Amino acid sequence: MRVEIELLSPRAATDAGLVAALTAMVNRAYADGEQGLWRDSVPRTSEADLAGLIALGEIAVARLSGDLAGLVRVQQLSPTLGEFGLLVAATEHKGAGVGRELVRFAEDRARGLGLPGMQLELLVPRTGSHPVKEFLRAWYTRLGYREAGSGELADAHPQLAPLLAVPCTFLIFRKDLQRRPAQPTQVRADGRAASRSGGMGRPQSSQMP
């Protein structure tokens, strides 16, 4: 099935049904993907927070046969650097290439803004390992991202640190976008992307494919 991606209009922030569905999708995915890292009942996001990001024009959604299948946040950090986060593929659509196409869309949007680099942050436990995080580290590496540094959650997001179940840090990954991929996503003037299916935070520092 074809993955279709749309950058939501800021007006979509007032669509209560859409915001509720996207919020539930994010919280469900992160509850599974970050199990053990957070104290119980700590949601990844709220409807108010997600509506705020939509109003800023930073949320793109993926659909399969008209059904919501995933989302990603894309923002500009500096004149030369973009960042994507809040990357989620709906549980029922895992393996359909949604995550890969959302990343491709984010990269193409950054290129369209004239940004030569893309960044992401990955939350990881300070000691030991987490199976989902190890999978994501390898997945992002296959997509061309390389570890460029790290940071302490307590420094970047002091209000979130007390909610952790275990001490965590976040890894910073970056990719040079100067060379376009061989098969880029085609983004139309209305903000939609005609994408092909490929293979394949809590703090904003976590992403799910």
Phi and psi in degrees as a GROMACS rama.xvg file:
@    title "Ramachandran Plot"
@    xaxis  label "Phi"
@    yaxis  label "Psi"
@TYPE xy
-83.8198  130.964  ARG-2
-88.1707  122.972  VAL-3
-111.37  133.121  GLU-4
-122.588  135.692  ILE-5
-132.266  130.956  GLU-6
-78.023  115.952  LEU-7
-65.1267  139.801  LEU-8
-67.8182  145.485  SER-9
-53.3063  -26.8644  PRO-10
-64.68  -22.6871  ARG-11
-66.4527  -13.7808  ALA-12
-63.1128  -20.8392  ALA-13
-92.3057  -1.29571  THR-14
-84.7024  94.0927  ASP-15
-61.0365  -37.8644  ALA-16
-65.4523  -43.5375  GLY-17
-65.3877  -45.4555  LEU-18
-62.1026  -41.3746  VAL-19
-64.6468  -42.0308  ALA-20
-65.407  -42.5526  ALA-21
-67.4286  -40.2493  LEU-22
-62.78  -43.7404  THR-23
-63.1981  -38.7664  ALA-24
-62.6784  -45.6808  MET-25
-62.7388  -49.447  VAL-26
-65.194  -35.49  ASN-27
-66.5192  -44.1349  ARG-28
-65.4629  -42.4378  ALA-29
-74.396  -29.4419  TYR-30
-61.4987  -37.2882  ALA-31
-77.3997  -45.3123  ASP-32
-76.0685  -19.9769  GLY-33
-121.499  27.7103  GLU-34
-58.3195  131.036  GLN-35
93.1358  -14.5769  GLY-36
-88.9036  -24.2867  LEU-37
-121.032  154.362  TRP-38
-63.4004  156.171  ARG-39
-58.9461  147.193  ASP-40
64.6465  27.2487  SER-41
-98.8557  109.002  VAL-42
-74.7084  154.374  PRO-43
-70.9413  -39.9865  ARG-44
-150.948  173.239  THR-45
-123.217  164.264  SER-46
-61.7423  -38.0263  GLU-47
-65.415  -43.2575  ALA-48
-65.3969  -43.2858  ASP-49
-67.7648  -39.4849  LEU-50
-60.5236  -36.4965  ALA-51
-63.4086  -39.5193  GLY-52
-69.0548  -37.8717  LEU-53
-62.8541  -42.7218  ILE-54
-61.8914  -27.3891  ALA-55
-81.3582  -5.65388  LEU-56
76.5097  30.2447  GLY-57
-110.503  3.09965  GLU-58
-114.131  127.122  ILE-59
-114.001  143.7  ALA-60
-119.782  149.346  VAL-61
-106.729  144.39  ALA-62
-132.508  145.988  ARG-63
-124.015  118.25  LEU-64
52.5166  37.0497  SER-65
86.476  -12.7675  GLY-66
-87.9604  141.562  ASP-67
-60.9171  129.234  LEU-68
-126.344  -10.1517  ALA-69
170.235  175.717  GLY-70
-156.909  164.591  LEU-71
-151.469  147.258  VAL-72
-99.5877  134.288  ARG-73
-126.893  128.314  VAL-74
-141.993  163.125  GLN-75
-101.006  122.313  GLN-76
-89.8404  -32.8878  LEU-77
-156.888  176.539  SER-78
-61.8781  -13.9323  PRO-79
-124.205  2.04145  THR-80
-140.03  128.311  LEU-81
-104.6  169.211  GLY-82
-145.373  139.15  GLU-83
-116.888  150.17  PHE-84
-158.061  -176.068  GLY-85
54.5646  36.4025  LEU-86
-79.8265  120.045  LEU-87
-139.897  135.402  VAL-88
-113.443  132.381  ALA-89
-58.5353  141.736  ALA-90
-53.2434  -41.4407  THR-91
-72.4704  -8.71602  GLU-92
-117.65  16.4702  HIS-93
-62.37  139.788  LYS-94
88.6728  -0.721829  GLY-95
-94.6647  3.11697  ALA-96
87.6584  10.7436  GLY-97
-63.5459  -47.2964  VAL-98
-59.9022  -45.781  GLY-99
-62.3991  -41.5553  ARG-100
-69.7343  -33.7201  GLU-101
-66.1115  -40.0241  LEU-102
-63.7719  -43.1074  VAL-103
-61.5361  -41.7636  ARG-104
-61.3034  -45.5231  PHE-105
-59.8712  -42.6942  ALA-106
-65.8182  -42.1088  GLU-107
-66.0765  -35.4252  ASP-108
-65.4436  -41.7048  ARG-109
-61.6675  -42.5461  ALA-110
-61.0088  -40.2565  ARG-111
-63.2611  -25.5231  GLY-112
-88.8617  2.02299  LEU-113
79.5706  22.1943  GLY-114
-95.0233  121.945  LEU-115
-82.1489  -8.20041  PRO-116
-135.648  153.66  GLY-117
-128.955  143.55  MET-118
-127.754  151.939  GLN-119
-143.559  159.178  LEU-120
-123.417  139.332  GLU-121
-125.322  116.512  LEU-122
-75.0195  130.711  LEU-123
-139.13  152.56  VAL-124
-66.6728  145.275  PRO-125
-67.2773  -33.4692  ARG-126
-126.221  152.046  THR-127
75.229  -161.066  GLY-128
-142.464  163.6  SER-129
-129.829  126.155  HIS-130
-58.8789  -40.4798  PRO-131
-67.943  -40.4804  VAL-132
-66.9255  -35.9721  LYS-133
-66.3445  -40.068  GLU-134
-60.4606  -45.9173  PHE-135
-65.5928  -38.9732  LEU-136
-58.1716  -44.778  ARG-137
-68.5474  -38.6065  ALA-138
-65.4644  -46.4327  TRP-139
-64.1711  -35.0318  TYR-140
-63.5848  -41.009  THR-141
-64.8379  -27.22  ARG-142
-83.4806  1.70615  LEU-143
101.638  6.69887  GLY-144
-88.9893  143.91  TYR-145
-128.213  141.081  ARG-146
-64.1712  129.264  GLU-147
-122.795  -0.219887  ALA-148
161.399  -171.818  GLY-149
-153.73  167.129  SER-150
-151.692  162.383  GLY-151
-95.6541  130.409  GLU-152
-58.2738  -38.7368  LEU-153
-61.8096  -29.5082  ALA-154
-80.9743  -43.192  ASP-155
-79.8583  -36.4291  ALA-156
-137.572  71.3816  HIS-157
-58.9159  -27.8212  PRO-158
-72.9679  -18.131  GLN-159
-94.5091  -25.2229  LEU-160
-54.4507  -41.1064  ALA-161
-65.3674  -14.9484  PRO-162
-86.1532  -8.70986  LEU-163
-72.1678  144.433  LEU-164
-87.2152  -26.3359  ALA-165
-138.095  153.942  VAL-166
-61.8354  134.014  PRO-167
-133.001  157.727  CYS-168
-130.29  172.678  THR-169
-126.553  138.683  PHE-170
-94.2266  139.297  LEU-171
-103.468  125.3  ILE-172
-116.31  143.487  PHE-173
-135.792  155.791  ARG-174
-140.426  138.623  LYS-175
-81.4643  120.876  ASP-176
-97.8181  10.2663  LEU-177
-60.3499  -37.8689  GLN-178
-99.5382  123.543  ARG-179
-71.5387  149.295  ARG-180
-65.8512  161.55  PRO-181
-63.138  -32.7545  ALA-182
-127.65  77.6055  GLN-183
-72.7669  156.762  PRO-184
-70.4899  136.347  THR-185
-92.1091  116.051  GLN-186
-100.574  123.662  VAL-187
-84.3091  168.935  ARG-188
-64.1881  -23.535  ALA-189
-84.0952  6.24128  ASP-190
92.5475  -5.99776  GLY-191
-85.2459  155.199  ARG-192
-123.867  126.464  ALA-193
-85.8519  100.275  ALA-194
-107.184  154.436  SER-195
-102.465  143.839  ARG-196
-67.9431  132.35  SER-197
-110.289  -149.972  GLY-198
-78.2935  -131.936  GLY-199
15.5162  -135.066  ARG-202
-62.9135  158.261  PRO-203
-65.783  3.73395  GLN-204
-89.5197  19.8125  SER-205
-132.869  140.77  SER-206
-134.448  149.771  GLN-207
-124.88  136.058  MET-208
